[in-house]
Amino acid sequence: MTTMEERQNILQFIDEACEKGIPLQRIYGFLEISGRTVQRWRQQTGGDRRKGSQRNVPSKLSDEEKETIIETANLPEYRGLNPAEIVAILGEKGIYLASERSFYRVLKEYGQLAYRGPGKRPVKRERASHEVNGPMQLLSWDITYLKTNINGIFFYLYLFMDVWSRKIVEWEIHSEESSELSAAIMERMSKRVDLKGVILHADNGGPMKGSTMLMKMYDLGVTASFSRPRVSEDNPYSESLFKTLKYRPSYPGSFNSLSDARKWIADFVHWYNHEHRHSGIGYVTPEQRHSGQDRAILKNRTETFRKAREAHPERWSGHSKVWNYIDSVTLGARKCA
């Protein structure tokens, strides 16, 4: 990046060379600059306007003004206030030092932009991340509302899915949501499958983090994993499953009774586990993935495509598709199909 002094010297050199009859193109070639650059330099009178250049900013605060802002912010009557309050109070007294944004900027520059409140400092929580390579290692669960034909009355679907295979491994519908019901479902599920060592991921709802549920997980040897507070995207597998459920063409929208809701969900679970070809696991069913049948299925597909290409190579512009087996699944990635 050339300075203004260097530019002036270059322009003077060009003028002197032109007076001696040297063609402009030869001058530009020698200096390795374009004529458009020289034209722009001659037109600029207010200094270098390029990003990162040293500019004369008329509104820039002086060092003395910055020190005044720091001294004011640290006065006993102001040091417990935020910049917005300080600027407002000074305005009432007929004093204007700088804008609220300038106060923040100067405080940051001097290393004083820190949490001042008497409460607990905000805690930045890391996104939960788990990578699994087989079934029944990581479960995701959540509760969703099911509308009834009476406004304001809902049923609650408790649904547990295996993240690796996407299989629904447990579900129940109740007329309320509570930590006690969650614990009871866990207890019933443990009678069918071994939950020891399983990671159970959920959001931060009361039924998920209630003491009864947490104690039951501890008793069963289940490791708890939770989303960050008020972040909806940290439990994507369950949210994606609920969307699939409620966007089914046969979804009634509302239910007359608990028995009607349980019957429809039972049919959905059977379809989802045994018929639905899931895009995130290579268009096999969750049951095929869960039981290990998908390896042979994907291998057979790859062989079918290879033979089709050999039979009619003129129809293929490249290699035949390889249906790769998905070795691992990660919870915490941005996307989940």
C-alpha contacts under 8 A as a table, 3 or more apart, distances in Angstrom:
res1	aa1	res2	aa2	distance
1	M	53	S	7.98
2	T	6	E	6.05
2	T	7	R	6.58
3	T	6	E	5.21
3	T	7	R	6.32
3	T	48	D	7.98
4	M	7	R	5.07
4	M	8	Q	6.29
4	M	47	G	6.98
4	M	48	D	7.21
5	E	8	Q	5.20
5	E	9	N	6.37
6	E	9	N	5.14
6	E	10	I	6.23
7	R	10	I	5.05
7	R	11	L	6.12
7	R	41	W	7.27
8	Q	11	L	5.13
8	Q	12	Q	6.13
9	N	12	Q	5.11
9	N	13	F	6.17
10	I	13	F	5.03
10	I	14	I	6.26
11	L	14	I	5.08
11	L	15	D	6.27
11	L	38	V	7.46
12	Q	15	D	5.13
12	Q	16	E	6.25
13	F	16	E	5.19
13	F	17	A	6.15
14	I	17	A	5.09
14	I	18	C	6.13
14	I	24	L	7.93
14	I	27	I	6.88
15	D	18	C	5.15
15	D	19	E	6.33
16	E	19	E	5.17
16	E	20	K	6.59
17	A	20	K	5.19
17	A	21	G	6.68
17	A	22	I	5.68
17	A	27	I	7.49
18	C	21	G	5.07
18	C	22	I	5.29
18	C	23	P	6.76
18	C	24	L	6.93
19	E	22	I	7.53
22	I	26	R	7.07
22	I	27	I	7.09
23	P	26	R	5.50
23	P	27	I	6.54
24	L	27	I	4.99
24	L	28	Y	6.12
25	Q	28	Y	5.08
25	Q	29	G	6.02
25	Q	35	G	7.99
26	R	29	G	5.05
26	R	30	F	6.08
27	I	30	F	5.13
27	I	31	L	6.22
28	Y	31	L	5.11
28	Y	32	E	5.70
28	Y	33	I	5.31
28	Y	34	S	6.00
28	Y	35	G	6.75
29	G	32	E	4.86
29	G	33	I	6.66
29	G	34	S	7.89
33	I	37	T	6.70
33	I	38	V	7.66
34	S	37	T	5.27
34	S	38	V	6.69
35	G	38	V	5.15
35	G	39	Q	6.17
36	R	39	Q	4.97
36	R	40	R	6.14
37	T	40	R	5.09
37	T	41	W	6.19
38	V	41	W	5.06
38	V	42	R	6.30
39	Q	42	R	5.26
39	Q	43	Q	6.39
40	R	43	Q	5.13
40	R	44	Q	6.24
41	W	44	Q	5.34
42	R	45	T	7.67
44	Q	47	G	6.36
44	Q	48	D	7.49
46	G	49	R	7.89
47	G	55	R	6.73
47	G	56	N	7.75
48	D	53	S	6.15
48	D	54	Q	7.04
48	D	55	R	6.56
49	R	53	S	6.65
49	R	55	R	7.12
50	R	53	S	5.55
57	V	60	K	5.43
61	L	65	E	5.94
61	L	66	K	6.47
62	S	65	E	5.17
62	S	66	K	6.30
63	D	66	K	5.08
63	D	67	E	6.21
64	E	67	E	5.13
64	E	68	T	6.26
65	E	68	T	5.03
65	E	69	I	6.33
65	E	97	L	7.58
66	K	69	I	5.09
66	K	70	I	6.35
66	K	106	V	6.42
67	E	70	I	5.08
67	E	71	E	6.08
68	T	71	E	5.09
68	T	72	T	6.03
68	T	97	L	7.95
69	I	72	T	5.15
69	I	73	A	6.08
69	I	97	L	6.84
69	I	98	A	7.81
69	I	103	F	6.84
69	I	106	V	7.54
70	I	73	A	5.15
70	I	74	N	6.24
70	I	106	V	7.50
70	I	107	L	6.83
71	E	74	N	5.28
71	E	75	L	6.42
72	T	75	L	5.32
72	T	78	Y	7.11
73	A	78	Y	5.52
73	A	79	R	5.45
73	A	83	P	7.82
73	A	86	I	7.41
74	N	78	Y	6.27
74	N	79	R	4.69
75	L	78	Y	5.35
75	L	79	R	5.70
76	P	79	R	5.58
76	P	80	G	7.73
77	E	80	G	7.28
78	Y	81	L	5.32
78	Y	86	I	6.40
79	R	82	N	7.94
80	G	116	R	6.60
80	G	117	G	7.50
81	L	85	E	6.05
81	L	86	I	6.41
81	L	116	R	7.91
82	N	85	E	5.49
82	N	86	I	6.35
83	P	86	I	4.94
83	P	87	V	6.03
83	P	100	E	5.59
83	P	103	F	5.94
83	P	104	Y	6.56
84	A	87	V	5.34
84	A	88	A	6.25
84	A	100	E	5.47
85	E	88	A	5.10
85	E	89	I	6.15
86	I	89	I	5.27
86	I	90	L	6.09
87	V	90	L	5.22
87	V	91	G	6.10
87	V	96	Y	7.37
87	V	97	L	7.93
87	V	98	A	7.67
87	V	99	S	7.00
87	V	100	E	6.19
88	A	91	G	5.11
88	A	92	E	6.50
89	I	92	E	5.14
89	I	93	K	6.63
90	L	93	K	5.09
90	L	94	G	6.38
90	L	95	I	5.01
90	L	96	Y	6.40
91	G	94	G	5.01
91	G	95	I	5.25
91	G	96	Y	6.01
92	E	95	I	7.41
98	A	102	S	5.90
98	A	103	F	6.60
99	S	102	S	5.09
99	S	103	F	6.35
100	E	103	F	5.12
100	E	104	Y	6.46
101	R	104	Y	5.13
101	R	105	R	6.19
102	S	105	R	4.92
102	S	106	V	6.03
103	F	106	V	5.27
103	F	107	L	6.04
104	Y	107	L	5.19
104	Y	108	K	6.13
104	Y	113	L	6.95
105	R	108	K	5.18
105	R	109	E	6.20
106	V	109	E	4.93
106	V	110	Y	6.26
107	L	110	Y	5.21
107	L	111	G	6.15
107	L	112	Q	4.90
107	L	113	L	5.13
108	K	111	G	4.99
108	K	112	Q	5.67
108	K	113	L	4.75
109	E	112	Q	7.63
110	Y	113	L	7.89
111	G	114	A	7.77
115	Y	121	R	6.66
117	G	120	K	7.79
117	G	121	R	7.87
125	R	228	R	6.31
126	E	228	R	7.35
127	R	227	S	6.93
127	R	228	R	6.43
127	R	234	D	7.09
127	R	332	G	6.35
128	A	225	S	7.04
128	A	226	F	6.91
128	A	227	S	6.41
128	A	228	R	7.71
128	A	234	D	7.51
128	A	331	L	7.37
128	A	332	G	5.78
129	S	330	T	6.93
129	S	331	L	5.30
129	S	332	G	4.49
129	S	333	A	7.61
130	H	138	L	7.91
130	H	330	T	5.55
130	H	331	L	5.12
130	H	332	G	6.78
131	E	328	S	6.64
131	E	329	V	5.64
131	E	330	T	4.24
131	E	331	L	6.35
132	V	137	Q	6.42
132	V	138	L	6.85
132	V	164	W	6.63
132	V	328	S	5.51
132	V	329	V	5.54
132	V	330	T	6.45
133	N	137	Q	7.93
133	N	164	W	6.91
133	N	327	D	5.87
133	N	328	S	4.34
133	N	329	V	6.52
134	G	137	Q	6.42
134	G	164	W	6.13
134	G	165	S	7.81
134	G	328	S	7.37
135	P	138	L	7.48
135	P	162	D	6.65
135	P	163	V	7.86
135	P	164	W	5.70
135	P	165	S	6.24
135	P	290	H	5.94
136	M	139	L	6.79
136	M	162	D	6.19
136	M	164	W	7.77
136	M	195	L	7.75
136	M	198	V	6.49
137	Q	162	D	7.79
137	Q	164	W	7.80
137	Q	197	G	7.36
137	Q	198	V	4.96
137	Q	199	I	6.21
138	L	162	D	6.17
138	L	163	V	5.86
138	L	164	W	7.10
138	L	198	V	5.77
138	L	199	I	4.71
138	L	200	L	5.99
138	L	201	H	7.39
139	L	160	F	6.55
139	L	161	M	5.53
139	L	162	D	4.60
139	L	163	V	5.58
139	L	198	V	7.22
139	L	199	I	6.14
139	L	200	L	4.86
139	L	201	H	6.12
140	S	160	F	5.82
140	S	161	M	5.41
140	S	162	D	6.43
140	S	163	V	6.28
140	S	200	L	5.82
140	S	201	H	4.74
140	S	202	A	6.01
140	S	235	N	7.40
140	S	237	Y	6.99
140	S	238	S	6.26
141	W	158	Y	7.42
141	W	159	L	5.57
141	W	160	F	4.35
141	W	161	M	6.22
141	W	200	L	7.36
141	W	201	H	6.43
141	W	202	A	5.49
141	W	238	S	6.09
142	D	158	Y	6.15
142	D	159	L	5.86
142	D	160	F	6.96
142	D	202	A	6.15
142	D	203	D	7.21
142	D	238	S	6.33
143	I	156	Y	6.35
143	I	157	L	5.39
143	I	158	Y	4.69
143	I	159	L	6.38
143	I	177	E	7.95
144	T	156	Y	5.79
144	T	157	L	5.36
144	T	158	Y	7.01
144	T	242	F	7.39
145	Y	154	F	6.14
145	Y	155	F	5.97
145	Y	156	Y	4.99
145	Y	157	L	6.49
146	L	154	F	5.57
146	L	155	F	4.99
146	L	156	Y	5.94
146	L	157	L	6.97
146	L	253	G	7.90
146	L	254	S	6.69
146	L	255	F	7.59
147	K	150	I	7.99
147	K	153	I	6.95
147	K	154	F	4.96
147	K	155	F	6.51
147	K	253	G	6.71
147	K	254	S	4.61
147	K	255	F	6.41
148	T	151	N	7.06
148	T	153	I	6.05
148	T	154	F	5.55
148	T	155	F	7.01
148	T	254	S	4.65
148	T	255	F	4.60
148	T	256	N	5.91
148	T	257	S	7.35
149	N	153	I	7.93
149	N	254	S	5.79
149	N	255	F	5.98
149	N	256	N	5.74
150	I	153	I	5.66
154	F	175	S	6.79
155	F	173	I	6.67
155	F	174	H	5.83
155	F	175	S	4.71
155	F	176	E	6.73
155	F	258	L	7.28
156	Y	173	I	5.44
156	Y	174	H	5.31
156	Y	175	S	5.96
156	Y	176	E	6.16
156	Y	177	E	6.44
157	L	171	W	7.03
157	L	172	E	5.91
157	L	173	I	4.50
157	L	174	H	6.73
158	Y	171	W	5.38
158	Y	172	E	5.24
158	Y	173	I	6.08
158	Y	174	H	7.97
158	Y	182	S	7.75
159	L	168	I	7.24
159	L	170	E	6.01
159	L	171	W	4.40
159	L	172	E	6.73
160	F	168	I	5.90
160	F	169	V	5.79
160	F	170	E	5.10
160	F	171	W	6.13
161	M	166	R	5.96
161	M	167	K	5.45
161	M	168	I	4.23
161	M	169	V	5.38
161	M	170	E	7.03
161	M	238	S	7.31
162	D	165	S	5.65
162	D	166	R	5.05
162	D	167	K	5.25
162	D	168	I	6.38
162	D	169	V	6.59
163	V	166	R	5.05
163	V	167	K	7.52
163	V	237	Y	6.92
163	V	329	V	7.39
163	V	331	L	7.81
164	W	290	H	7.86
164	W	328	S	7.23
164	W	329	V	5.72
165	S	281	I	7.34
165	S	286	P	5.28
165	S	287	E	7.43
165	S	289	R	5.32
165	S	290	H	5.08
166	R	237	Y	7.98
166	R	286	P	5.39
166	R	290	H	8.00
167	K	272	Y	7.82
167	K	273	N	5.66
167	K	286	P	4.74
167	K	287	E	6.21
167	K	290	H	6.81
168	I	171	W	7.45
168	I	269	V	6.84
168	I	272	Y	7.94
168	I	273	N	6.65
170	E	189	M	6.85
172	E	185	I	7.62
172	E	262	R	7.75
173	I	258	L	7.41
173	I	261	A	7.67
173	I	262	R	6.51
174	H	177	E	7.16
174	H	258	L	7.50
175	S	258	L	7.76
177	E	181	L	6.95
177	E	182	S	7.95
177	E	207	P	6.52
178	S	181	L	5.42
178	S	182	S	6.45
178	S	206	G	7.08
178	S	207	P	4.73
179	S	182	S	5.02
179	S	183	A	6.20
179	S	206	G	6.65
179	S	207	P	3.89
179	S	208	M	6.44
179	S	209	K	7.41
179	S	210	G	5.18
179	S	211	S	7.35
179	S	212	T	5.84
179	S	213	M	5.31
180	E	183	A	5.17
180	E	184	A	6.25
180	E	207	P	7.55
180	E	212	T	5.86
180	E	213	M	6.49
181	L	184	A	5.01
181	L	185	I	6.24
181	L	207	P	7.92
182	S	185	I	5.22
182	S	186	M	6.34
182	S	207	P	6.30
182	S	208	M	7.31
182	S	213	M	6.12
183	A	186	M	5.05
183	A	187	E	6.21
183	A	212	T	6.41
183	A	213	M	4.62
183	A	214	L	7.99
183	A	216	K	5.76
183	A	217	M	7.67
184	A	187	E	5.02
184	A	188	R	6.31
185	I	188	R	5.13
185	I	189	M	6.10
186	M	189	M	5.05
186	M	190	S	6.12
186	M	216	K	7.46
186	M	217	M	7.66
187	E	190	S	5.20
187	E	191	K	6.82
187	E	216	K	7.50
188	R	191	K	5.41
188	R	192	R	7.34
189	M	192	R	5.51
189	M	193	V	6.36
190	S	193	V	5.21
190	S	194	D	5.84
190	S	195	L	5.95
190	S	220	L	7.59
191	K	194	D	7.58
195	L	198	V	5.37
195	L	220	L	6.48
195	L	221	G	6.83
195	L	222	V	6.24
196	K	220	L	5.92
196	K	221	G	4.51
196	K	222	V	5.58
197	G	221	G	5.76
197	G	222	V	5.47
197	G	223	T	6.57
198	V	221	G	7.49
198	V	222	V	5.16
198	V	223	T	6.14
199	I	222	V	5.93
199	I	223	T	4.64
199	I	224	A	5.99
199	I	225	S	6.69
200	L	222	V	6.72
200	L	223	T	6.06
200	L	224	A	5.23
200	L	225	S	5.81
201	H	224	A	6.26
201	H	225	S	4.45
201	H	226	F	5.51
201	H	227	S	7.56
201	H	235	N	7.54
202	A	208	M	6.57
202	A	225	S	6.42
202	A	226	F	5.07
202	A	227	S	6.33
202	A	235	N	6.52
203	D	208	M	6.97
203	D	226	F	5.32
203	D	227	S	4.81
203	D	228	R	7.51
203	D	229	P	7.82
203	D	234	D	7.54
203	D	235	N	6.56
204	N	208	M	6.32
204	N	209	K	6.32
204	N	226	F	6.33
204	N	227	S	6.41
204	N	228	R	7.56
204	N	229	P	6.38
205	G	208	M	5.32
205	G	209	K	6.32
206	G	209	K	5.27
206	G	210	G	5.40
207	P	210	G	5.49
207	P	213	M	7.10
208	M	213	M	6.56
208	M	214	L	7.72
209	K	213	M	6.61
209	K	214	L	6.27
210	G	213	M	5.45
210	G	214	L	6.23
211	S	214	L	5.04
211	S	215	M	6.00
212	T	215	M	5.28
212	T	216	K	6.25
213	M	216	K	5.13
213	M	217	M	6.24
214	L	217	M	5.14
214	L	218	Y	6.21
214	L	224	A	7.82
215	M	218	Y	4.98
215	M	219	D	6.17
216	K	219	D	5.03
216	K	220	L	6.22
217	M	220	L	5.13
217	M	221	G	6.10
217	M	222	V	4.89
217	M	223	T	7.03
217	M	224	A	7.39
218	Y	221	G	5.16
218	Y	222	V	5.93
218	Y	223	T	7.39
219	D	222	V	7.69
227	S	231	V	6.96
227	S	234	D	5.16
227	S	235	N	6.54
228	R	231	V	5.61
228	R	234	D	6.84
231	V	234	D	6.18
232	S	235	N	6.77
232	S	236	P	7.97
233	E	236	P	5.54
234	D	332	G	6.70
235	N	238	S	6.06
235	N	239	E	6.47
236	P	239	E	5.02
236	P	240	S	5.88
236	P	335	K	7.92
236	P	336	C	6.72
237	Y	240	S	5.16
237	Y	241	L	6.22
237	Y	336	C	6.67
238	S	241	L	5.03
238	S	242	F	6.22
239	E	242	F	5.16
239	E	243	K	6.35
240	S	243	K	5.16
240	S	244	T	6.36
240	S	337	A	7.97
241	L	244	T	5.06
241	L	245	L	6.22
242	F	245	L	4.95
242	F	246	K	6.18
243	K	246	K	5.26
243	K	247	Y	5.91
244	T	247	Y	5.34
244	T	248	R	6.25
245	L	248	R	5.61
245	L	251	Y	7.41
245	L	268	F	7.39
246	K	251	Y	6.02
246	K	253	G	7.66
247	Y	251	Y	6.78
248	R	251	Y	5.27
252	P	255	F	7.03
255	F	258	L	7.51
255	F	260	D	6.25
255	F	261	A	5.79
256	N	260	D	6.43
256	N	261	A	7.71
257	S	260	D	5.25
257	S	261	A	6.40
258	L	261	A	5.09
258	L	262	R	6.07
259	S	262	R	5.10
259	S	263	K	6.10
260	D	263	K	5.21
260	D	264	W	6.30
261	A	264	W	5.30
261	A	265	I	6.15
262	R	265	I	5.20
262	R	266	A	5.99
263	K	266	A	5.15
263	K	267	D	6.40
264	W	267	D	5.23
264	W	268	F	6.23
265	I	268	F	4.86
265	I	269	V	6.03
266	A	269	V	5.18
266	A	270	H	6.33
267	D	270	H	5.23
267	D	271	W	6.26
268	F	271	W	5.08
268	F	272	Y	5.96
269	V	272	Y	5.01
269	V	273	N	5.95
270	H	273	N	5.36
270	H	274	H	5.80
270	H	275	E	7.48
271	W	274	H	5.45
271	W	275	E	4.92
271	W	276	H	6.03
272	Y	275	E	5.85
272	Y	276	H	4.80
272	Y	285	T	7.55
272	Y	286	P	7.38
273	N	276	H	6.45
273	N	285	T	6.11
273	N	286	P	5.06
273	N	287	E	5.28
274	H	285	T	5.73
274	H	286	P	6.75
274	H	287	E	5.65
274	H	288	Q	7.61
275	E	285	T	5.99
276	H	284	V	7.61
276	H	285	T	5.43
276	H	286	P	7.55
277	R	282	G	7.95
277	R	283	Y	4.44
277	R	284	V	4.81
277	R	285	T	4.77
277	R	286	P	7.67
278	H	281	I	5.79
278	H	282	G	6.69
278	H	283	Y	4.68
278	H	284	V	5.85
278	H	285	T	5.95
278	H	286	P	7.06
279	S	282	G	5.48
279	S	283	Y	4.83
279	S	284	V	7.75
279	S	337	A	6.30
280	G	283	Y	7.13
280	G	336	C	7.07
280	G	337	A	4.54
281	I	284	V	6.34
281	I	286	P	7.92
281	I	289	R	7.50
281	I	326	I	6.73
282	G	298	L	7.72
282	G	323	W	7.19
282	G	324	N	7.67
282	G	325	Y	7.51
282	G	326	I	7.70
284	V	288	Q	6.33
284	V	289	R	6.71
284	V	294	D	6.46
284	V	297	I	7.93
285	T	288	Q	5.18
285	T	289	R	6.34
286	P	289	R	5.03
286	P	290	H	5.91
287	E	290	H	4.93
287	E	291	S	6.03
288	Q	291	S	5.37
288	Q	292	G	6.04
288	Q	293	Q	4.87
288	Q	294	D	5.41
289	R	292	G	5.21
289	R	293	Q	6.08
289	R	294	D	5.12
290	H	293	Q	7.79
291	S	294	D	7.95
292	G	295	R	6.42
293	Q	296	A	5.90
293	Q	297	I	6.54
294	D	297	I	4.89
294	D	298	L	5.94
294	D	325	Y	7.76
295	R	298	L	5.41
295	R	299	K	6.16
295	R	325	Y	6.36
296	A	299	K	5.07
296	A	300	N	6.03
297	I	300	N	5.16
297	I	301	R	6.28
298	L	301	R	5.09
298	L	302	T	6.27
298	L	323	W	5.37
298	L	324	N	6.79
298	L	325	Y	6.78
299	K	302	T	5.16
299	K	303	E	6.31
299	K	323	W	6.87
299	K	324	N	7.95
300	N	303	E	5.11
300	N	304	T	6.17
301	R	304	T	5.04
301	R	305	F	6.31
301	R	322	V	7.97
301	R	323	W	6.66
302	T	305	F	5.26
302	T	306	R	6.23
302	T	320	S	7.87
302	T	321	K	6.55
302	T	322	V	5.10
302	T	323	W	5.49
303	E	306	R	5.00
303	E	307	K	6.21
304	T	307	K	5.30
304	T	308	A	6.22
305	F	308	A	5.01
305	F	309	R	6.29
305	F	320	S	5.81
305	F	321	K	6.45
305	F	322	V	7.91
306	R	309	R	5.22
306	R	310	E	6.33
306	R	320	S	5.67
306	R	321	K	7.69
307	K	310	E	5.00
307	K	311	A	6.15
308	A	311	A	5.15
308	A	312	H	6.38
309	R	312	H	5.27
309	R	313	P	4.98
309	R	315	R	7.45
309	R	316	W	6.45
309	R	320	S	6.39
310	E	313	P	5.46
312	H	315	R	5.80
312	H	316	W	7.51
313	P	316	W	5.45
314	E	317	S	7.52
316	W	319	H	7.20
316	W	320	S	7.46
326	I	329	V	7.62
330	T	333	A	6.28
333	A	336	C	7.23
